[in-house]
Amino acid sequence: MKLLTTIKRAVFNARFHRVNRHYATDPVVGQRTKIEREGKEAVEVLFYYPEKNEKAPVFVQIHGGAWVGMDAVDDDRYCQRLSEDLGAFVVNVNYRRLYDKSFPYPQEEVVDTVKWLKENAEELGIDENKIVISGGSAGGHLTAGAAIMLAKQGIKIAGQIMEVPFLDFTGSIPIDFPEGNGLYDMMFELYPPQIPLDSEVLSPAAAISEETLEKLSPAVVIVCGRDPLHPQGEHYAKLLKEHGKLIELKKYEEGYHGFGTDKAEEMPLQNRLREDCYKYKVEKAGELFEMAYQRN
């Protein structure tokens, strides 16, 4: 059985690396950078500078892709637009996918990125008190986990924005995605996490403690009514609200996961919802920055 798993892992690794290798040389608007870490591999990021780079707020973007697909490059133009509309220094984190490093390695990359930003705030021309972390789908999952890790370490951020996040590997929050368990079982057979699946960091909606909730940064949760994951987001939002940590739960009743659909006639609606969601995130990020200003 162990030999079979090793063979399967090698096959999947080769496939993932082959499919994703173009990202390293794709042209980008952002500035490719590596954040060096003592005793660890550097974190790959893309930087987007605002027009006025003095005490600028910071928006940390974490891409989706089911933890094994996509790349920060996919969010390149999106991050440039965020920087322009928010007047923010945007950091697009190209975290290591599970076929390279399993959980909680990618969450740690986000945490270490935030620490580095705070340590180098003056040189970067940013406001260390105005850091928002955000992501969608798998990126929303990493956002939640990183926010928990930061809170437990006593590191304050302005807030977190989670869009259509995955938030529970325990199966205790029912979702309309019956094939999911099989996918997760295979994923963790090949890439076993270094912490339990029922830990706060991996399954925050099911496992987060009262103590940790009290320490969390303010949060915005965005869900879509036609997304099988919406019960997880709504459940987590309820917990956050009970502890005074929820800024708002936004639900797009007609939206699919990531506003994607195979039905051509529904594409115009999903595109409109996607654009509205972008503007909503800009608005809420601005609110979180302002709240951080008032606190400090």
N, C-alpha and C positions, 0 to 999 in steps of 0.2 A: 504493500500500500504506500509506504514511504517513497519507494522508487518511482511508482506511478505518479505520485504528486510532484516529485522532482522533475519528471519528464514533462508533465503538463505545465508546470511553472516555466520551464525553459521554452516551451512552444509558445506560450502566451507572452512571455517577455520579448521574444524575438518578434512576434507579431506587433505588439504595442510599440516597440522601438522603431520598427520599420514604418508603421503608419504615421508616427509622430515625429520622425527625424527631420522633416522639412522645417519644423518650427524654428529650429536653431539658426536658420539662415534666411527666414522670411523677412522682407523689408518691414520696418516698423516706424511709427511716428515717435514713439517714446524712446527714451535713452536706456539702452541695455546696461544694467549695472549689477554688480555682485556685492552683497552685504557680507563681509567677512565675519566669521564667528570663531572664537577661540575653542579649539578642540572639536570643531564640527565643520562640515562642508558649508561653503558659502550659500546664501539664499539668492537665487536669481530673481531680479525684479526689473520692471520698466518704470522709469521716472517721467512725469509730465509736470512741467513747471508753469505756474501761473504767470500772468503778465507782471504782477507786483509780488515779488518774492521776499516780503518782509513781514514776519510774524503771520505767515499764511497758515490757514487751517490745513489739515491733512485728511485725505480720504484714501483708505487702504482697500483696494479691490481684490477679491479672491474669486477666481473663475470657477465655473461649474464643470461638468463632464463626468459625473459618476465616479470621481476620484481616480480614474484611469485614462480619461480622454480629455480632449481639448488642451488649451495652453493659454498663457497670459496673452499671447499674440492675438487670440480670438477677440479679446476685449480691448485691443489697441486703440481703435478709433473712438470707441465708447469712453475710454479713460481720458483721451484728449478732450472730448466734449465735456466730460465732467469737470476737468481742470478749468476749462474756459468758463463754464456756467457757474461754478462754485467759487472761482477765484482761489482754488485750492491746489496744493501740491499733492498730486495723486501718485500713489505707489501701487503698481500692478504686480502682485506677488505670483511668481511662477513656481509654486510649490511642487515638491517631488511627488509624483503619482505613486499609487500603491505598488506598482510593479517594480519600483525602485526602492521605496521606503514605506513601510506600513505605519498605521496609526500607533502613537500620536505624533509621528515625525512631522507631517505637514502642519498640524496645529502648532507645534513648537516653532516651526519656521515663521509663522505669523506672529507668535509671541515675541520671538527674537527680533523680528523686523520692527515691531512697536518699540521694544527696548532700545534698539539702535537709533530709531528716530528721536526718541526722547534724549538719548545721550548726545546726539549730534544736532540738536534743534537749533542752536545759535548759528552754527556753520551753515546749516541748510536754509536758514531764514524762515523757520516754521515756528508755530506756537505748540509747544509740547502738550499743552492742556486741551488742544482742539484736534484730537485724533479720533476719527470714526472708522470702524472696520465694517466691511460689507461684502456680501456675496450671495449668489443664488444657487439653489439646488445643493450640489455637493459643496459649493462655496459657502452657502448658508449654513451648512453643517459645520464646516471648519470655522466660520465666524462665531457660531455659538460656542464651540469647544474652546477656541482661543480666548474668547471673552471670559469664559469660566476660569481658564488657567491664569489669565491676567488678574482677575478679581481675587483668586486664592493667593496670589503672590503680592497682593496689595498694590498693584500697578493700575492707576486710574486712566481711563480713556473717556472721551466725550460721549461715546455711544456706539451702538451696534445696529445695523440694518440687515435683516435676514429676508431674502426673497425666495418664495417657494422652497423652504429649507427641508431637508431630511433631518430628523431629530431623534430617531428611536430605532436601535438595532435589536431591542428585546422582543418586539412583536406585541407589546402590551397595549399599544394604541392602534386599533384596527385601521387598515387602509385598503382601498380597492385596488390592490396590486398583488394578486395571488402568486404570480411568478417571481415576485421579489425574493421570497425566502430562498428559493433555489439559487438565484443569482448571488445572494449574500453568502450562502453556504459555500458555494464554489470559490467566491472571492476570498473568503477567510481561510479556506483550505489551502489556497495557493499563497496568500499573503496574510498570515496570522498577525493580528494586532499585538502590541506589547502591553496592552492594558485590557481589562475585561470589557466585553461588549456592553455590560450593564453599568459601566462607569459613568460619572457625570459628563465627562468630556465626549464620550462616544454616543451616549443616549440621554442627552440633557432633558428632553421632554418627559422621559420615564424615570430618570434617576437623580435629578438634581435635588440637593438637600435644601432645607429651609435656611441653613446657615449661609450657603453659597448664594442663594437667591438674594439675601439681604445685602451681599457685597457687590452684586452685579452692576454694570453700567446701564444707563437707560437704553431701552430697546424699541425698535420698530419692527413689526412682523408683517410681511406681505404674503398673502396666499391667493390661490386661484380655485374657484369653485369646481372646475372640471379637472383639477389635478388630484390624483389619488393621495397625494401627501398632505392635503390641506388639514385633515384632522390632527396631524402632528403639530403643525404650525399653530392651529387654534388652541390646542391643549397647552402648548408652551406659553402662548400669549396670555392664557388664563392664569397660569402660575405667576407670570411676570406681573400681571395686573394686581393680583392679590398681595404682592409685595411692593407695590408702588414703583415698579421698574418699567412698566409698559407705557410708552408714549402714545402708540396707536397700533391697532390691528386693522390693516387694510385688506379687504377681500374683493377681488374681481370675480363676481359670480360666474360670468361667461368665459373666463380665462382658462386656458389649458396650462399645463406645466411649461413655464418659460414662454408662454403665449405662442407656442407652436402647434400646428395642426396639419393633418394630411388632407383636409377638406378645403379645396380651392375657394369655395364660396364663403368660407369663414375667415380666410386670410385677411381681408380688409379690416374686419372687426378686431382680430388678434393684433394686427399692426397698430391699430388705434389704441388698444389697451396697453400694448408695449410702450408706446410713446407716452401715454398718460402715466404709466408706472415710472418711467424715467424722470419725468417732471416731478412726480410725487417724491421720489428719492432725493432729488435735488432740494426740494422744499424741506423735507424732514432732516436732511443733513445740515441744512442751514439752521434749523431750529436747534439741533443738538449742539452745533458750534456756539450758538447764542446762549444756550443754557450753560455751557461750560464756561463762557465768559462771565456770566452772572455769578456762578459758583466761585469763581476765582477773582 
